[in-house]
């Protein structure tokens, strides 16, 4: 029974992370930390790495802390919240860096409808070079209209 509870905690955390991502992307990355995210919206990358990549470190900190406190003094639910955040981060990396921006050349000619819709929605997000007037701030949820464009 406890294994099922931990699985549910991990799954719910993973799903909640999409909401956290949307809010953080809209109000933090396109808000007061725009100076870190701005280079990500530039048409030409100056190098393989961007200042925007620092967000991976920033977002890893809560997961690391939850892992630490989730095993001290014994395994508890905090560990599985950290696991949900880690799994979402891994999915985010795969989707954002590999599927969408193709910083690692894999799936460059995918015909999978979900991946095609993700790329279209993200292109709409990137058509705005400034921090205002953005749309499609989430990552894994894609509005239906982007599957038919």
SULTA-V882414 format. One record per residue. N is the residue number from 1. RES is the residue in one letter. OMEGA is omega in whole degrees, -180 to 180 (NA if undefined). D_FIRST is the distance of its C-alpha to the first C-alpha in Angstrom with 2 decimals. Layout:
# SULTA-V882414
N:RES:OMEGA:D_FIRST
N:RES:OMEGA:D_FIRST
This chain:
# SULTA-V882414
1:X:-179:0.00
2:X:179:3.80
3:X:178:5.42
4:X:178:5.26
5:X:180:6.47
6:X:176:8.86
7:X:180:9.98
8:X:178:10.79
9:X:180:12.59
10:X:-179:14.46
11:X:-180:15.44
12:X:178:16.62
13:X:178:18.52
14:X:-178:20.11
15:X:179:21.28
16:X:-179:22.56
17:X:176:24.51
18:X:176:26.77
19:X:178:27.88
20:X:179:28.34
21:X:-180:30.34
22:X:-178:32.52
23:X:-180:33.30
24:X:-180:33.94
25:X:-177:36.06
26:X:-170:38.13
27:X:179:38.65
28:X:-177:38.43
29:X:176:39.48
30:X:178:42.04
31:X:-171:42.77
32:X:175:43.51
33:X:179:42.32
34:X:-178:44.33
35:X:175:46.45
36:X:-174:43.52
37:X:-172:42.61
38:X:-177:46.18
39:X:178:46.96
40:X:-179:44.09
41:X:178:46.06
42:X:-176:49.31
43:X:-177:50.60
44:X:177:51.30
45:X:179:49.12
46:X:178:51.20
47:X:179:48.96
48:X:-180:45.70
49:X:178:43.97
50:X:172:44.11
51:X:179:43.69
52:X:-180:40.87
53:X:177:38.89
54:X:179:38.52
55:X:177:35.83
56:X:178:33.50
57:X:-180:33.97
58:X:-177:33.73
59:X:177:30.43
60:X:-175:28.98
61:X:178:29.55
62:X:180:26.66
63:X:179:24.22
64:X:179:25.76
65:X:178:25.62
66:X:174:21.97
67:X:-178:21.26
68:X:-178:23.50
69:X:179:22.09
70:X:176:18.48
71:X:180:19.14
72:X:3:21.66
73:X:177:21.34
74:X:-179:17.79
75:X:178:15.16
76:X:-173:13.98
77:X:-180:13.47
78:X:178:17.19
79:X:-175:16.86
80:X:170:14.78
81:X:176:17.36
82:X:178:19.97
83:X:177:18.45
84:X:178:18.64
85:X:178:22.22
86:X:-179:23.08
87:X:176:21.98
88:X:178:23.99
89:X:177:26.87
90:X:177:26.85
91:X:178:26.95
92:X:180:29.67
93:X:-179:31.68
94:X:-177:31.52
95:X:-172:32.48
96:X:-174:34.98
97:X:-176:36.67
98:X:-176:36.63
99:X:-173:36.56
100:X:-174:38.48
101:X:176:40.84
102:X:176:40.96
103:X:170:41.44
104:X:-171:40.18
105:X:174:41.90
106:X:177:39.27
107:X:-176:38.77
108:X:-179:42.23
109:X:-177:43.05
110:X:176:39.78
111:X:180:40.06
112:X:-173:36.39
113:X:180:36.76
114:X:180:33.86
115:X:178:35.37
116:X:178:38.83
117:X:177:37.71
118:X:-179:36.12
119:X:179:39.39
120:X:-180:41.48
121:X:-179:39.58
122:X:175:39.81
123:X:176:43.52
124:X:178:44.03
125:X:-175:42.36
126:X:178:44.70
127:X:176:47.84
128:X:-178:48.03
129:X:179:49.33
130:X:-177:49.17
131:X:180:46.36
132:X:173:47.24
133:X:179:46.85
134:X:174:43.72
135:X:-180:41.22
136:X:-177:38.01
137:X:180:36.34
138:X:-179:32.83
139:X:-173:31.81
140:X:177:29.35
141:X:180:30.17
142:X:177:33.63
143:X:-176:35.58
144:X:-175:36.66
145:X:-178:40.34
146:X:176:40.01
147:X:-178:39.23
148:X:-179:42.60
149:X:NA:44.93
